[in-house]
Amino acid sequence: FPSHDSSSQDYETLVMWDEKFRIFRPQGLIDSVQESGVLLYDSFNVTFGSIYQIIIGKKTADDLGGIVHISNMTGDISEKVPEIGPYYLFRLIVVLSFSIGLINLLPFPVLDGGHILFHAIEKIRGKPPSLTTQGYIYGVSIVFLIFVMLIVAYRDLVQHVLN
């Protein structure tokens, strides 16, 4: 791990897994930023590629999962960390973080994307929607999101627990 001694070569470096040598190696700031960029780019491709393939019909929505699916994936990878190293666990964390951030930007009022949408509407109209209208929109979006969460949870239970 990095030294806290400011005269050390390893001061303020991040540690990444080196698959080639299967050891931890210190990594400087620039290399860490580049590796993070690669992981983020891969996450972007996986997330949007999957969504695109579902939309055009090349994939089914069976690849999508909720809490049970995510915990199964995390458990599978965590069990293999001694064999394959923590790199893939870090990759999973990046993909999950990116996916959660992407979902949060959807234009549903209870999410951040919805707040952005409301601010855009306010900017265009010159005034915010009435409190009654906002209340109805928030209520419908919460019911919709709970409905989607229940469907995903049901599918997870059927695929991973009951089979």
VOBA-1610 file (N, C-alpha, C; in pm, whole numbers, padded with zeros to 5 digits, always signed):
BEGIN
Phe+00084-00118+00000Phe+00000+00000+00000Phe+00088+00124+00000Pro+00034+00236-00044Pro+00115+00357-00053Pro+00169+00401+00082Ser+00286+00455+00075Ser+00349+00508+00195Ser+00292+00646+00225His+00288+00682+00351His+00242+00817+00388His+00362+00910+00405Asp+00480+00862+00374Asp+00602+00942+00382Asp+00614+01023+00253Ser+00612+01155+00263Ser+00612+01239+00144Ser+00741+01228+00063Ser+00848+01173+00121Ser+00971+01157+00044Ser+00973+01024-00031Ser+00877+00937-00005Ser+00872+00806-00070Ser+00824+00819-00214Gln+00871+00729-00299Gln+00828+00725-00439Gln+00681+00688-00449Asp+00631+00614-00349Asp+00494+00564-00354Asp+00394+00660-00290Tyr+00437+00779-00252Tyr+00349+00872-00184Tyr+00231+00910-00275Glu+00110+00898-00223Glu-00014+00932-00291Glu-00031+00860-00425Thr+00001+00733-00428Thr-00028+00653-00547Thr-00140+00558-00513Leu-00218+00521-00613Leu-00322+00421-00595Leu-00264+00285-00626Val-00323+00182-00571Val-00274+00047-00594Val-00374-00025-00682Met-00327-00080-00792Met-00412-00157-00883Met-00357-00299-00893Trp-00441-00391-00931Trp-00403-00529-00946Trp-00332-00547-01079Asp-00220-00613-01078Asp-00145-00641-01200Asp-00170-00786-01237Glu-00255-00811-01335Glu-00291-00947-01374Glu-00171-01027-01422Lys-00080-00961-01490Lys+00035-01031-01547Lys+00121-01094-01438Phe+00145-01022-01331Phe+00232-01072-01226Phe+00155-01119-01103Arg+00021-01094-01103Arg-00066-01134-00993Arg-00016-01081-00859Ile+00029-00957-00862Ile+00072-00888-00740Ile+00014-00747-00743Phe+00009-00685-00627Phe-00030-00544-00625Phe+00091-00462-00666Arg+00064-00358-00742Arg+00172-00268-00780Arg+00124-00125-00761Pro+00214-00039-00713Pro+00175+00102-00701Pro+00149+00161-00839Gln+00055+00250-00845Gln+00019+00310-00973Gln+00004+00459-00951Gly+00068+00537-01034Gly+00062+00682-01022Gly-00074+00738-01059Leu-00088+00866-01035Leu-00215+00932-01058Leu-00259+00925-01204Ile-00168+00952-01296Ile-00204+00953-01438Ile-00247+00814-01484Asp-00171+00710-01443Asp-00208+00573-01480Asp-00342+00535-01417Ser-00367+00579-01295Ser-00493+00549-01228Ser-00610+00614-01300Val-00592+00739-01342Val-00697+00809-01415Val-00723+00740-01550Gln-00615+00698-01618Gln-00632+00628-01745Gln-00706+00496-01726Glu-00668+00420-01625Glu-00734+00291-01598Glu-00881+00314-01561Ser-00908+00418-01484Ser-01046+00451-01449Ser-01126+00486-01573Gly-01063+00560-01664Gly-01129+00594-01790Gly-01163+00471-01872Val-01070+00375-01876Val-01095+00250-01949Val-01212+00175-01885Leu-01213+00167-01753Leu-01322+00098-01684Leu-01455+00168-01708Leu-01456+00300-01704Leu-01578+00376-01728Leu-01626+00357-01872Tyr-01534+00359-01967Tyr-01569+00338-02107Tyr-01628+00199-02127Asp-01566+00098-02066Asp-01618-00039-02075Asp-01758-00047-02015Ser-01779+00019-01901Ser-01911+00020-01837Ser-02014+00085-01926Phe-01975+00196-01988Phe-02064+00266-02081Phe-02104+00174-02195Asn-02006+00105-02254Asn-02035+00015-02365Asn-02124-00101-02323Val-02096-00160-02208Val-02176-00272-02160Val-02320-00227-02135Thr-02336-00115-02065Thr-02469-00069-02029Thr-02549-00029-02152Phe-02496+00062-02234Phe-02571+00107-02350Phe-02579+00001-02459Gly-02478-00083-02470Gly-02483-00193-02566Gly-02594-00290-02532Ser-02608-00322-02405Ser-02715-00413-02362Ser-02853-00351-02385Ile-02866-00224-02349Ile-02995-00156-02370Ile-03029-00152-02519Tyr-02931-00120-02602Tyr-02953-00115-02747Tyr-02994-00251-02800Gln-02926-00357-02756Gln-02958-00491-02805Gln-03097-00536-02758Ile-03139-00492-02642Ile-03276-00523-02596Ile-03377-00449-02683Ile-03349-00322-02714Ile-03441-00242-02794Ile-03457-00301-02934Ile-03347-00342-02997Ile-03357-00395-03134Ile-03395-00543-03138Gly-03406-00606-03022Gly-03454-00743-03017Gly-03346-00851-03024Lys-03218-00815-03019Lys-03112-00915-03023Lys-03093-00983-02888Lys-03136-00915-02782Lys-03128-00968-02647Lys-03264-00956-02582Thr-03287-01042-02483Thr-03410-01027-02406Thr-03377-00951-02278Ala-03480-00911-02209Ala-03460-00839-02083Ala-03417-00934-01972Asp-03396-01062-02002Asp-03353-01158-01900Asp-03214-01125-01846Asp-03135-01049-01921Asp-03002-01012-01874Asp-03007-00904-01766Leu-03120-00835-01758Leu-03135-00732-01656Leu-03166-00800-01523Gly-03123-00739-01417Gly-03150-00800-01287Gly-03159-00697-01178Gly-03211-00742-01068Gly-03227-00655-00952Gly-03132-00696-00841Ile-03178-00680-00719Ile-03094-00700-00602Ile-03043-00844-00594Val-03130-00941-00618Val-03089-01082-00607Val-02983-01114-00712His-03004-01069-00835His-02908-01094-00943His-02773-01028-00912Ile-02778-00905-00866Ile-02655-00833-00833Ile-02582-00901-00718Ser-02656-00944-00615Ser-02590-01011-00503Ser-02532-01145-00544Asn-02598-01216-00636Asn-02542-01342-00687Asn-02412-01317-00763Met-02412-01216-00849Met-02290-01183-00924Met-02178-01143-00830Thr-02209-01059-00731Thr-02108-01014-00636Thr-02053-01131-00557Gly-02142-01219-00513Gly-02098-01337-00439Gly-02010-01429-00522Asp-02049-01452-00648Asp-01969-01537-00737Asp-01829-01480-00756Ile-01821-01351-00781Ile-01691-01289-00804Ile-01610-01285-00675Ser-01675-01253-00564Ser-01604-01245-00435Ser-01543-01379-00397Glu-01614-01488-00424Glu-01560-01621-00393Glu-01437-01653-00477Lys-01429-01595-00595Lys-01318-01625-00687Lys-01201-01529-00672Val-01214-01426-00587Val-01108-01326-00572Val-00972-01390-00541Pro-00964-01491-00452Pro-00832-01551-00428Pro-00769-01613-00553Glu-00852-01660-00645Glu-00802-01722-00768Glu-00775-01621-00879Ile-00871-01531-00901Ile-00862-01441-01016Ile-00816-01301-00980Gly-00809-01270-00853Gly-00766-01138-00810Gly-00883-01043-00797Pro-00862-00933-00728Pro-00970-00838-00702Pro-01006-00749-00820Tyr-00931-00755-00928Tyr-00955-00667-01042Tyr-01099-00678-01092Tyr-01150-00800-01105Tyr-01285-00819-01158Tyr-01392-00772-01060Leu-01362-00779-00931Leu-01453-00723-00832Leu-01458-00571-00848Phe-01342-00508-00871Phe-01339-00364-00895Phe-01416-00329-01021Arg-01402-00409-01124Arg-01475-00386-01249Arg-01626-00393-01225Leu-01669-00492-01147Leu-01812-00505-01116Leu-01861-00381-01042Ile-01784-00333-00949Ile-01821-00213-00873Ile-01835-00094-00968Val-01744-00081-01064Val-01751+00029-01161Val-01878+00018-01245Val-01906-00102-01296Val-02024-00122-01379Val-02152-00092-01300Leu-02158-00141-01177Leu-02276-00116-01093Leu-02291+00033-01063Ser-02182+00098-01028Ser-02188+00242-00998Ser-02234+00321-01120Phe-02181+00287-01236Phe-02219+00357-01358Phe-02366+00333-01389Ser-02411+00209-01375Ser-02550+00176-01404Ser-02646+00247-01310Ile-02612+00251-01182Ile-02696+00320-01085Ile-02700+00470-01116Gly-02585+00527-01152Gly-02581+00668-01190Gly-02665+00696-01312Leu-02661+00605-01409Leu-02740+00620-01531Leu-02889+00613-01500Ile-02929+00518-01418Ile-03069+00505-01379Ile-03115+00632-01307Asn-03029+00686-01223Asn-03063+00807-01148Asn-03086+00927-01240Leu-03032+00924-01360Leu-03050+01035-01453Leu-03174+01020-01542Leu-03249+00910-01524Leu-03373+00896-01600Leu-03470+01008-01559Pro-03551+01055-01653Pro-03636+01171-01624Pro-03762+01140-01544Phe-03748+01068-01434Phe-03859+01047-01341Phe-03845+01147-01228Pro-03952+01215-01192Pro-03943+01323-01095Pro-03879+01286-00961Val-03891+01164-00917Val-03831+01129-00788Val-03680+01104-00800Leu-03628+01101-00921Leu-03485+01082-00944Leu-03423+01216-00984Asp-03290+01220-00986Asp-03221+01345-01023Asp-03255+01391-01164Gly-03271+01295-01256Gly-03309+01331-01392Gly-03444+01402-01397Gly-03533+01363-01309Gly-03663+01429-01301Gly-03652+01571-01251His-03563+01592-01154His-03540+01728-01105His-03483+01816-01216Ile-03392+01759-01294Ile-03336+01833-01407Ile-03447+01866-01507Leu-03535+01770-01532Leu-03648+01792-01624Leu-03740+01902-01573Phe-03772+01899-01443Phe-03857+02003-01387Phe-03791+02140-01400His-03662+02147-01376His-03592+02276-01390His-03591+02322-01535Ala-03578+02229-01629Ala-03581+02265-01771Ala-03720+02317-01810Ile-03823+02249-01761Ile-03961+02295-01789Ile-03983+02433-01730Glu-03934+02453-01608Glu-03949+02584-01544Glu-03876+02692-01624Lys-03759+02658-01675Lys-03681+02755-01754Lys-03755+02790-01883Ile-03814+02690-01948Ile-03885+02713-02075Ile-04014+02790-02051Arg-04093+02749-01951Arg-04222+02813-01923Arg-04209+02946-01850Gly-04099+02964-01779Gly-04082+03085-01702Gly-04140+03076-01562Lys-04203+02964-01532Lys-04259+02941-01398Lys-04267+02790-01374Pro-04261+02750-01249Pro-04267+02606-01220Pro-04410+02554-01235Pro-04424+02423-01254Pro-04560+02365-01255Pro-04626+02387-01118Ser-04756+02388-01114Ser-04826+02410-00987Ser-04795+02295-00891Leu-04811+02323-00763Leu-04784+02220-00662Leu-04875+02099-00679Thr-04999+02121-00721Thr-05091+02010-00744Thr-05041+01923-00858Thr-05000+01985-00967Thr-04947+01911-01082Thr-04822+01834-01041Gln-04733+01901-00970Gln-04611+01833-00924Gln-04645+01714-00835Gly-04743+01730-00748Gly-04784+01622-00659Gly-04833+01501-00737Tyr-04918+01524-00837Tyr-04968+01414-00920Tyr-04854+01346-00996Ile-04765+01426-01053Ile-04654+01369-01129Ile-04563+01287-01038Tyr-04530+01340-00920Tyr-04447+01264-00826Tyr-04517+01136-00781Gly-04646+01144-00753Gly-04720+01025-00710Gly-04721+00917-00815Val-04751+00955-00939Val-04754+00857-01049Val-04615+00797-01071Ser-04511+00880-01066Ser-04376+00828-01091Ser-04331+00735-00979Ile-04367+00764-00855Ile-04330+00674-00745Ile-04401+00540-00761Val-04530+00543-00793Val-04605+00418-00814Val-04543+00340-00929Phe-04508+00408-01038Phe-04447+00340-01153Phe-04314+00276-01115Leu-04228+00350-01045Leu-04098+00296-01006Leu-04112+00179-00910Ile-04205+00186-00817Ile-04229+00073-00725Ile-04279-00048-00805Phe-04366-00025-00901Phe-04415-00133-00987Phe-04300-00200-01063Val-04213-00120-01122Val-04097-00175-01194Val-04006-00252-01099Met-03983-00198-00979Met-03898-00266-00882Met-03959-00400-00841Leu-04090-00406-00824Leu-04156-00531-00789Leu-04145-00634-00901Ile-04160-00589-01024Ile-04146-00681-01138Ile-04005-00737-01145Val-03904-00650-01130Val-03765-00695-01134Val-03736-00790-01018Ala-03786-00757-00899Ala-03765-00845-00784Ala-03832-00981-00805Tyr-03952-00981-00861Tyr-04021-01107-00890Tyr-03942-01191-00990Arg-03896-01127-01098Arg-03816-01199-01198Arg-03688-01254-01136Asp-03623-01176-01050Asp-03503-01223-00981Asp-03533-01346-00897Leu-03641-01339-00821Leu-03677-01452-00736Leu-03704-01577-00819Val-03777-01560-00929Val-03809-01674-01014Val-03682-01732-01078Gln-03594-01646-01127Gln-03472-01693-01196Gln-03367-01748-01103His-03347-01686-00987His-03232-01719-00904His-03264-01797-00777Val-03383-01783-00727Val-03415-01847-00600Val-03504-01969-00620Leu-03606-01957-00702Leu-03702-02066-00717Leu-03656-02172-00816Asn-03556-02144-00895Asn-03505-02244-00993Asn-03392-02323-00938
//
